Amino acid sequence: MSMTSRRSTQLQRALLKLPAKHCFHRMLRKALACGATCSALAFRSRDLRVEIALAQDSLLQRRRQFQAPPVDSPDHSVTPPVLQSIAEQIRDEARIRVEGDWEIDEKGRWHLAIVTHLSVAPSQHMPGETKWRVVIGPNQPADGVFIYPDAVGGIATTFRHQDYNPEPEPGAMWRDGKPCLERPIDGLGRDQWEDEPRELAAAALWKTGRLLQWIDAAAADALVEEGAANELPAGVGIGSKLTLGFREVFEGLDWAASVRERWGFASIASVPGATKTWALTELLDDRSNSIRRFEWGTSLAAAPSSIGAVWLLVPVLPVREPWDAPKTWAQLRDVLLAHNVDLVDIMVRAGARYRAGSRKTATHQLLIGFPYSQRVGEAPSRLHWLAIGKMPLAGRTEKRDGFRPREESRKLWDRQLAGSSKSLTWLRTENWAPDQLQSRGGVEPEVSSKKILIVGAGSLGSAIAENLVRAGAHRVGVIDGEILVTGNLVRHVLSMNDVGHAKADALVRKLNAVSPNAALQSFPMRFDRGMASDFAENVRGYDVIVDCTGSDDTLEHLSDFDWQDEKTFISLSMTWGAEGLLAFCAKEGSFPVIDAKNRFAKAGAPAVRHDEANVEAIGCWHPVFPAASDDVQQWAALGSKFCRAAIIDSTRRLRYFRLNASDGVEVIDV
């Protein structure tokens, strides 16, 4: 093996030993990509001192080699050699004609005009010859390589897998409608997960090759295949500072198929504490009678709402061919009319109805609902809603020059708006249904369907509750009789704003704001076999009982309480000093306290050592449990996973999770 190969191998091994977030990790990775081999660099990673040789041809020198000369420099026309090489290699492609040489703009971006030719038959929106700009920023490799439609000879419409492609700004050399040439997983931002080259010349050639594939697929209407994710047009919601959330599940399609009304008014509510974020709460008919309410969690359900939108239903996604969102009211009118939806009539009638009941200026949002499928080629699975930010219907007292101030004039103004060239402002809309929000990671359906009672809202119980709620278990109850004190905050999920409040109330208030679907209930009291009958009846309504108190007395109460039905019982407690976690589960008519205690005793957990107990404050000696916040979070993560597993499989068992000598976790079944 050569010296260069050995040193490159040393670099690779050193890279593997470094934590992914280490400050030198990214440097090493980039150095390796540039072929670094010599020139010593020494640094320390924890207790490991790594001696590495970096090449004279380092990353910094690579950047300097490419660095564009200043725009005002007399030699700004000098093209870097690497770009000259790229242009020559592009010229070798039979389907590409290079026009002119590299140019540089005021931002230091180099761009090269190319003309591409189809290898398939042209289509209405993709001609046989199209012009593009290969654009390379000055800071490589960070700026990357991108290809845009030319401002003059480029495509003027928007296809699938393409950024929004509006008219270019005056003087611009290219449009913004960059085709999506990257792999879908590239958006995750991890080099190790991509197969796109990072070296500049290779990346530029790879992108031009992908462009040729893209234009052929666009011409053949084959940019997406059956089973691919179904995406909305790129222009919808771009740059919107306001978000509208809706809650559509599978049953929404049944409602849309059965409801007689095809348009009406809608109530929306501002999300408590959020900025410029609203939720769709209710649909009404054209006479403002409620015909559908959306089932939100506790926080949103209590938020005040008002009529702020007009809604309408259409049979399909309203899109202009090939895959372009309407940009003006007239374009939207034409798209909807092609599906037998008369936007002009709806806007005129909506304006008249609203003016009949209100003297306020009638500036509404317009909500457009349609059946939508998650995958191309599949049957629609739910409704989706798009929103237009401003639909300025004429107000009841509105006057305009040259018109008499009467209702017929105002109807005329609404009719004119529907056919106007005024631009549409598409808002960002999101489906906040539980299964959609949990697509990033959530609990199993068997878990989300259960009502879960957390007994004990201390450091462990509060973290367990938060983990479960964030993962999609939204019907959670919290029972605890203690008041939050400042000392609790060292390892509790609550904050100074909650000090002096009942732990159960404060935790439920916090977690109800975690998700628009969260519907938690608090019981600010100790769990006791003799609790009041009304509270006892509420407690019996839960399917899963999770004890996080670490108290033997509570286990006795769980055993003695009359549950009147079989429950899944889970008991979680940290061992002394947060050395481990004891996790017990069983599905019984009452908590099996004797068996649980016997198993706890056999586990061999560390005994309580009063000589190691900390004192909370000066005064009477009162020991506190020794554990840091990261200890609690570690065991809460494992405890949450144990809860999920126990709900699915409630076979009676005790698992002892404990740290080993190498800071790993070993699991012992007791």
C-alpha positions in Angstrom: 0.0 0.0 0.0 1.4 3.5 -0.9 2.1 6.2 1.7 -0.8 8.2 0.3 -3.2 5.3 0.6 -2.1 4.5 4.1 -2.6 8.1 5.2 -6.0 8.3 3.6 -7.0 5.1 5.5 -5.7 6.7 8.7 -8.0 9.7 8.0 -11.0 7.4 7.4 -10.4 5.5 10.7 -10.0 8.8 12.6 -13.2 10.1 11.2 -15.1 7.0 12.4 -13.8 7.5 15.9 -15.0 11.0 16.1 -18.5 11.9 17.4 -20.7 13.0 14.4 -21.1 16.5 15.9 -17.4 17.0 16.7 -16.1 20.3 15.4 -13.4 18.5 13.3 -15.8 15.8 11.9 -17.0 18.1 9.1 -13.4 19.3 8.4 -12.1 15.8 8.0 -14.9 14.7 5.8 -14.4 17.6 3.4 -10.6 17.1 3.5 -11.0 13.5 2.5 -13.3 14.5 -0.3 -10.5 16.7 -1.6 -7.9 13.9 -1.3 -6.1 15.2 1.7 -2.9 13.2 2.5 -0.1 15.3 4.1 0.7 18.3 6.3 0.2 17.5 10.0 -2.9 18.5 12.0 -3.2 17.4 15.6 -6.3 17.7 17.8 -8.0 16.0 20.7 -11.3 14.1 20.7 -12.2 13.3 24.3 -9.2 11.3 25.6 -8.1 10.3 22.1 -5.3 12.4 20.4 -5.5 12.0 16.7 -2.5 12.8 14.5 -3.5 13.4 10.9 -1.7 14.4 7.7 -3.6 16.9 5.5 -2.6 17.5 1.8 -1.1 20.6 0.4 -4.0 20.3 -2.0 -6.4 21.0 1.0 -10.0 22.1 1.0 -9.0 25.7 1.5 -6.7 25.6 -1.5 -9.4 24.0 -3.6 -11.7 26.9 -2.7 -9.0 29.4 -3.5 -8.4 27.7 -6.9 -12.1 28.1 -7.7 -12.6 31.6 -6.0 -14.2 34.0 -8.5 -12.3 37.3 -9.0 -14.1 40.4 -7.7 -16.7 41.8 -10.1 -14.9 45.2 -10.2 -11.5 43.5 -10.9 -10.0 44.2 -14.3 -9.6 40.4 -14.8 -13.2 39.5 -13.9 -13.6 37.8 -17.2 -11.0 35.2 -16.4 -12.8 31.9 -16.1 -11.5 29.4 -13.5 -9.9 26.4 -15.1 -12.3 24.0 -13.5 -15.3 25.8 -15.1 -13.5 25.7 -18.5 -13.1 22.0 -18.1 -16.8 21.6 -17.2 -17.9 23.5 -20.3 -15.7 21.3 -22.5 -17.2 18.1 -21.1 -20.7 19.4 -21.5 -20.0 20.2 -25.2 -19.2 16.5 -25.6 -22.9 15.6 -24.9 -24.7 15.2 -28.2 -28.0 16.5 -26.9 -26.6 19.7 -25.4 -25.4 22.8 -27.2 -23.3 25.3 -25.2 -24.1 28.9 -26.1 -21.2 31.3 -25.4 -18.9 31.2 -22.4 -19.2 31.3 -18.6 -20.5 34.7 -17.3 -20.4 36.0 -13.8 -23.1 38.1 -12.1 -23.0 40.7 -9.4 -23.3 38.0 -6.7 -20.3 36.2 -7.9 -22.3 33.3 -9.5 -21.0 31.8 -12.6 -23.6 30.8 -15.2 -23.4 29.0 -18.6 -26.2 29.0 -21.2 -27.0 25.6 -22.7 -29.7 24.4 -25.1 -31.0 20.9 -24.6 -32.8 18.6 -27.1 -35.4 15.9 -26.4 -34.9 12.3 -27.3 -38.7 11.8 -27.3 -41.5 13.5 -29.1 -42.2 17.1 -27.9 -45.4 18.0 -26.0 -47.6 21.0 -25.6 -45.5 22.4 -22.7 -42.1 20.9 -23.5 -40.8 21.8 -26.9 -38.0 19.9 -28.6 -35.4 22.5 -27.8 -35.2 24.4 -24.5 -32.6 26.8 -23.1 -31.2 26.5 -19.6 -28.6 28.1 -17.3 -26.1 26.1 -15.3 -25.4 28.2 -12.2 -22.5 27.7 -9.9 -22.0 29.8 -6.8 -18.7 31.2 -5.5 -18.5 29.2 -2.3 -17.9 25.6 -3.3 -18.9 23.0 -2.4 -21.5 24.7 -0.2 -23.3 26.6 -3.0 -23.7 23.5 -5.1 -24.6 23.3 -8.8 -28.1 24.2 -10.0 -29.8 24.4 -13.4 -32.6 26.9 -14.1 -34.8 27.7 -17.2 -33.3 30.6 -19.2 -35.3 33.8 -18.9 -35.8 34.0 -22.7 -35.7 30.5 -24.2 -36.6 28.5 -21.1 -39.8 26.7 -20.3 -42.5 29.1 -19.0 -44.7 26.6 -17.2 -44.3 24.5 -14.0 -44.1 20.7 -14.1 -44.1 18.2 -11.3 -40.8 17.9 -9.5 -40.0 21.5 -10.3 -39.8 24.7 -8.2 -42.5 27.4 -8.8 -41.7 29.0 -12.2 -43.0 32.5 -12.3 -42.2 35.2 -14.7 -38.6 36.4 -14.2 -37.7 39.7 -12.7 -36.7 42.4 -15.3 -33.1 41.9 -16.2 -32.9 38.4 -14.7 -30.9 35.8 -16.8 -32.9 32.8 -15.6 -36.3 31.9 -14.1 -36.7 30.5 -10.5 -38.3 27.2 -11.7 -35.4 24.9 -10.9 -36.2 21.3 -11.8 -35.8 18.8 -9.1 -32.7 16.8 -10.2 -31.6 15.6 -6.8 -32.4 12.3 -5.2 -35.5 12.6 -2.9 -33.4 11.7 0.1 -30.9 14.5 -0.5 -33.2 16.9 1.4 -32.2 15.2 4.6 -28.8 16.9 4.3 -26.5 13.9 5.0 -23.7 13.3 2.6 -23.6 9.6 3.6 -27.1 9.1 2.4 -26.7 10.6 -1.0 -25.2 9.3 -4.3 -24.9 12.7 -5.9 -21.2 13.6 -6.5 -19.7 16.4 -4.3 -16.7 17.2 -6.5 -17.6 20.2 -8.6 -16.9 18.9 -12.1 -18.6 15.6 -11.4 -21.6 17.3 -9.8 -22.1 19.6 -12.8 -22.0 16.7 -15.3 -24.2 14.6 -13.1 -26.8 17.4 -13.0 -26.8 18.0 -16.8 -27.3 14.3 -17.3 -30.2 14.3 -14.9 -31.6 17.3 -16.7 -31.8 15.4 -20.0 -33.7 12.6 -18.2 -36.0 15.2 -16.7 -37.0 16.9 -19.9 -37.7 13.6 -21.6 -39.9 12.5 -18.7 -41.6 15.9 -18.7 -42.4 15.7 -22.4 -43.7 12.1 -22.0 -45.8 13.1 -18.9 -43.7 10.5 -16.9 -42.2 12.6 -14.1 -44.1 10.6 -11.6 -44.9 6.9 -11.5 -47.8 5.2 -9.9 -47.2 4.7 -6.2 -45.0 7.8 -5.9 -45.8 10.5 -3.3 -48.5 12.8 -4.6 -47.3 16.4 -4.3 -49.1 19.7 -4.5 -48.1 22.3 -7.2 -44.9 24.1 -6.1 -46.4 27.6 -6.1 -49.0 26.9 -3.4 -48.1 28.5 -0.1 -44.5 29.6 -1.0 -43.4 32.5 1.1 -46.7 32.6 3.0 -46.3 34.0 6.5 -49.7 32.7 7.6 -50.5 29.0 8.1 -54.0 27.4 8.2 -54.4 24.0 9.7 -57.2 21.6 9.1 -58.1 18.2 10.4 -59.1 15.8 7.7 -59.4 12.0 8.3 -60.8 9.3 6.1 -64.4 10.0 7.1 -64.2 13.5 5.4 -64.7 11.9 2.0 -68.0 10.4 3.2 -69.1 13.8 4.4 -68.2 15.4 1.1 -70.1 12.8 -0.9 -73.2 13.1 1.2 -73.5 16.9 1.8 -75.8 18.8 -0.4 -74.1 22.1 -0.1 -71.0 22.7 -2.3 -70.1 26.0 -0.8 -70.6 28.1 2.3 -68.9 30.0 5.1 -66.2 28.7 7.4 -65.1 29.6 11.0 -61.4 29.8 11.8 -59.6 30.3 15.1 -56.2 31.7 16.0 -54.0 29.0 17.6 -53.4 30.2 21.2 -50.0 31.6 21.7 -48.9 31.1 18.1 -48.1 33.7 15.5 -50.0 34.0 12.2 -51.3 30.4 12.6 -55.0 29.6 12.3 -57.1 26.5 12.4 -60.3 25.6 10.5 -62.9 24.9 13.2 -66.3 24.7 11.5 -68.1 24.7 8.1 -71.4 26.4 7.6 -73.9 26.5 4.8 -74.7 29.7 2.8 -77.1 30.7 5.6 -74.5 30.3 8.3 -76.0 27.1 9.7 -73.4 24.6 11.0 -73.0 21.5 8.9 -69.6 20.2 10.1 -67.4 20.7 13.2 -63.8 19.7 13.3 -62.7 17.7 16.4 -59.8 19.5 17.9 -58.0 18.9 21.1 -58.6 20.9 24.3 -56.6 24.0 23.5 -58.0 24.6 20.1 -61.5 23.6 21.0 -61.5 26.4 23.6 -60.1 29.1 21.3 -62.6 31.7 20.1 -63.5 31.4 16.4 -65.3 33.6 13.9 -66.4 33.4 10.3 -63.4 34.3 8.2 -63.6 32.3 5.0 -65.7 31.0 2.2 -65.4 27.4 1.4 -66.2 25.4 -1.8 -65.7 21.8 -2.9 -64.3 20.7 -6.3 -64.0 17.2 -7.6 -60.2 17.3 -8.2 -57.1 19.4 -7.4 -57.5 22.7 -9.2 -54.4 22.9 -11.3 -53.4 24.3 -14.6 -51.5 22.0 -17.0 -49.0 20.7 -16.7 -48.7 21.2 -12.9 -49.2 24.9 -12.2 -51.3 26.6 -9.5 -53.6 29.3 -10.8 -51.9 32.7 -10.4 -54.9 35.1 -10.9 -58.6 35.1 -10.1 -59.4 34.7 -13.8 -57.1 31.6 -14.1 -58.8 30.1 -11.0 -62.2 30.8 -12.5 -61.3 29.0 -15.7 -59.8 26.0 -13.9 -62.9 25.6 -11.7 -65.3 26.1 -14.5 -63.7 23.2 -16.3 -64.9 21.1 -13.4 -68.5 22.6 -13.4 -67.8 24.9 -10.4 -68.9 28.5 -11.1 -66.6 30.7 -9.0 -68.3 33.9 -10.3 -71.7 32.8 -9.0 -70.3 31.6 -5.7 -68.5 34.9 -5.0 -71.5 37.0 -6.0 -73.8 34.9 -3.7 -71.3 34.8 -0.9 -70.8 38.6 -1.0 -74.6 39.1 -0.9 -75.2 36.7 2.0 -72.4 38.2 4.0 -73.6 41.8 3.4 -77.1 40.8 4.5 -75.8 40.0 8.0 -72.8 42.2 8.6 -71.8 45.8 8.0 -68.1 44.9 8.1 -65.8 44.9 5.1 -66.0 41.3 3.7 -62.4 40.3 3.2 -62.3 36.6 3.5 -60.1 33.7 2.8 -61.2 31.3 0.1 -60.9 27.6 1.1 -60.9 25.0 -1.7 -61.5 21.4 -0.7 -61.0 18.4 -3.0 -60.4 14.6 -2.7 -56.7 13.8 -2.5 -54.6 10.6 -2.5 -51.4 10.1 -0.7 -49.9 8.2 -3.7 -50.2 8.8 -7.4 -52.6 6.3 -9.0 -54.4 5.5 -5.7 -58.0 6.3 -4.9 -58.5 9.5 -2.9 -58.2 8.8 0.9 -59.3 12.1 2.4 -60.1 15.7 1.7 -57.4 18.3 1.3 -57.8 22.1 1.6 -56.0 24.9 -0.2 -56.4 28.5 0.9 -56.2 31.9 -0.8 -55.4 34.7 1.6 -57.5 37.6 0.5 -60.9 37.5 -1.3 -62.0 41.2 -0.9 -65.7 40.9 -1.4 -67.5 44.2 -1.5 -68.6 45.5 1.9 -72.2 46.5 2.9 -71.4 50.2 2.9 -68.7 50.2 0.3 -68.7 53.0 -2.3 -66.8 53.5 -5.5 -66.6 56.4 -7.9 -68.9 56.1 -10.9 -71.2 53.6 -9.2 -74.4 54.1 -7.3 -74.0 52.8 -3.7 -76.5 49.9 -4.0 -76.5 46.1 -3.8 -76.5 45.6 -7.6 -73.2 47.6 -7.9 -71.6 45.5 -5.1 -72.6 42.3 -6.9 -71.0 43.7 -10.0 -67.8 44.4 -8.2 -67.7 40.8 -6.8 -68.3 39.5 -10.3 -65.5 41.6 -11.7 -63.1 40.4 -9.0 -63.8 36.8 -9.9 -62.7 37.4 -13.5 -59.8 39.8 -12.8 -56.1 39.6 -13.3 -55.4 40.3 -9.7 -52.8 37.9 -8.2 -53.8 35.2 -5.8 -52.1 34.9 -2.5 -51.8 31.2 -1.7 -51.5 30.4 2.0 -49.7 27.5 3.6 -52.1 24.8 4.6 -51.4 21.7 6.7 -53.4 18.7 7.6 -53.1 18.4 11.4 -54.9 15.0 11.6 -53.1 12.8 14.1 -51.8 10.3 11.6 -50.4 13.1 9.4 -48.6 14.9 12.2 -47.1 11.7 13.5 -45.6 10.8 10.1 -42.3 12.0 11.5 -42.5 9.3 14.2 -45.4 8.3 16.5 -46.9 5.6 18.6 -48.6 2.5 17.2 -52.4 2.7 16.5 -52.9 0.2 19.4 -51.3 2.8 21.7 -52.9 6.0 20.3 -56.4 4.5 20.6 -56.0 4.0 24.4 -56.8 6.3 27.2 -53.7 6.4 29.5 -53.6 7.6 33.1 -50.2 8.8 34.4 -50.1 8.4 38.2 -47.4 10.8 39.5 -46.4 14.0 37.7 -42.8 14.2 39.1 -39.7 14.3 37.0 -40.1 10.8 35.5 -43.9 10.9 35.2 -43.9 14.3 33.5 -41.2 13.3 31.0 -43.1 10.0 30.2 -46.3 11.9 29.7 -44.7 14.4 27.3 -43.0 11.6 25.3 -46.3 9.8 24.9 -48.3 12.9 24.0 -45.8 14.1 21.4 -45.8 10.6 19.9 -49.5 10.7 19.4 -51.2 9.4 22.6 -53.5 12.3 23.0 -56.1 11.0 25.5 -54.0 11.1 28.7 -55.0 11.8 32.3 -52.5 13.0 34.9 -53.1 12.5 38.7 -50.8 14.1 41.3 -51.5 15.9 44.5 -48.3 17.9 44.9 -47.6 21.6 44.1 -44.6 22.4 41.9 -41.7 24.1 43.8 -38.6 25.7 42.3 -36.4 22.8 43.3 -38.4 20.4 41.1 -37.3 22.4 38.0 -33.8 20.9 38.1 -35.2 17.8 36.2 -38.8 18.5 35.5 -40.4 19.4 32.2 -42.3 22.4 33.7 -40.9 25.9 34.1 -40.8 28.9 36.5 -44.2 30.0 35.1 -45.7 26.9 36.7 -44.2 27.2 40.2 -46.9 27.3 42.9 -49.4 25.5 40.7 -50.6 21.9 41.1 -48.2 19.6 39.1 -51.1 17.8 37.4 -52.8 21.0 36.3 -49.6 22.7 35.0 -48.5 19.6 33.2 -51.8 19.1 31.5 -51.9 22.8 30.5 -48.4 22.4 28.9 -49.1 19.2 27.1 -52.5 20.3 25.7 -50.5 23.0 23.9 -48.1 20.4 22.5 -50.5 19.1 19.8 -53.7 20.5 18.2 -55.2 17.1 18.9 -54.2 16.7 22.6 -57.1 16.3 25.0 -55.5 15.8 28.4 -57.4 15.8 31.8 -55.9 16.6 35.2 -56.7 15.2 38.6 -54.9 17.4 41.2 -55.0 14.9 44.0 -53.2 11.8 45.4 -54.3 8.5 44.0 -56.1 6.8 46.9 -58.5 3.9 47.2 -60.9 6.2 48.9 -61.1 9.1 46.4 -64.4 10.7 45.8 -66.9 8.8 43.6 -67.0 11.2 40.7 -63.2 11.2 40.4 -63.1 7.4 40.8 -65.6 7.0 37.9 -63.4 9.2 35.7 -60.3 7.2 36.6 -62.0 3.9 35.8 -62.5 5.2 32.2 -58.8 4.8 31.4 -57.5 1.7 29.6 -53.8 1.9 30.7 -52.6 2.9 34.2 -48.9 4.0 34.4 -47.5 4.4 37.9 -44.5 6.8 38.0 -44.5 7.6 41.8 -41.9 5.2 42.9 -44.1 4.7 46.0 -45.0 1.3 47.5 -48.0 2.9 49.1 -49.3 3.9 45.7 -48.9 0.3 44.5 -51.1 -0.8 47.4 -53.7 1.7 46.5 -53.6 0.6 42.8 -54.2 -3.0 44.1 -57.1 -2.1 46.4 -58.9 0.3 44.0 -62.1 -1.1 42.5 -61.4 -0.9 38.8 -64.5 -2.8 37.7 -62.7 -4.0 34.5 -59.4 -5.3 33.3 -56.6 -2.8 32.8 -53.1 -2.7 31.5 -50.9 -1.8 34.6 -47.4 -0.4 34.2 -45.1 0.7 37.0 -41.9 2.6 36.3 -39.4 3.7 38.9 -35.7 4.8 38.9 -33.3 2.9 41.1 -31.1 4.8 43.7 -29.0 7.5 42.0 -30.7 6.9 38.7 -28.5 3.8 38.2 -31.3 2.1 36.4 -35.1 1.7 35.7 -37.4 -0.9 37.0 -40.3 -1.5 34.5 -43.2 -3.8 35.4 -46.4 -4.5 33.5 -49.4 -6.8 33.7 -53.0 -6.9 32.4 -55.3 -7.8 35.3 -58.5 -6.7 37.1 -56.4 -5.2 39.8 -52.7 -4.4 40.2 -50.7 -7.5 41.3 -48.9 -5.8 44.1 -47.4 -8.9 45.8 -45.9 -10.3 42.7 -44.6 -6.9 41.6 -42.9 -6.3 45.0 -41.4 -9.7 45.0 -39.9 -9.1 41.5 -38.6 -5.7 42.5 -36.8 -7.3 45.5 -35.2 -10.0 43.3 -33.9 -7.4 40.8 -30.8 -6.7 42.8 -31.1 -2.9 42.4 -28.8 -0.7 44.5 -30.0 -0.1 48.0 -30.9 3.4 49.2 -27.9 5.0 50.8 -28.9 7.7 53.2 -25.3 8.8 53.6 -25.3 9.8 49.9 -28.6 11.6 50.0 -28.5 15.3 49.2 -30.0 17.9 51.5 -32.6 20.2 49.8 -31.9 23.3 51.9 -30.6 24.6 55.2 -32.9 23.7 58.1 -34.5 20.3 58.9 -32.7 17.5 57.2 -34.8 16.3 54.2 -33.1 14.0 51.7 -33.8 14.4 48.0 -33.4 11.8 45.3 -30.0 12.2 43.6 -30.4 12.3 39.8 -29.7 14.8 37.1 -32.0 15.9 34.3 -30.2 13.9 31.7 -30.5 10.8 33.9 -34.3 11.3 34.0 -34.5 11.9 30.3 -32.6 8.7 29.5 -34.8 6.5 31.7 -38.0 8.4 30.5 -37.1 7.5 26.9 -36.7 3.8 27.7 -39.8 4.0 30.0 -41.9 5.4 27.2 -40.8 2.7 24.8 -41.6 0.1 27.5 -45.1 1.6 27.9 -45.8 1.3 24.2 -44.5 -2.3 24.1 -46.6 -3.2 27.2 -49.8 -1.8 25.8 -49.4 -4.0 22.7 -48.2 -7.1 24.7 -49.2 -7.0 28.3 -47.7 -10.3 29.4 -46.7 -9.9 33.0 -43.0 -9.1 33.3 -40.4 -7.0 35.1 -37.4 -5.6 33.1 -34.5 -4.0 34.9 -32.7 -1.5 32.6 -29.3 -0.5 34.1 -26.1 1.2 33.1 -23.1 -1.0 32.6 -19.4 -0.1 33.0 -19.2 1.3 29.4 -22.2 3.7 29.9 -24.3 1.4 27.8 -27.7 0.0 29.0 -28.2 -3.7 29.7 -31.6 -5.3 30.1 -32.3 -8.0 32.7 -35.6 -9.9 32.7 -36.6 -10.6 36.4 
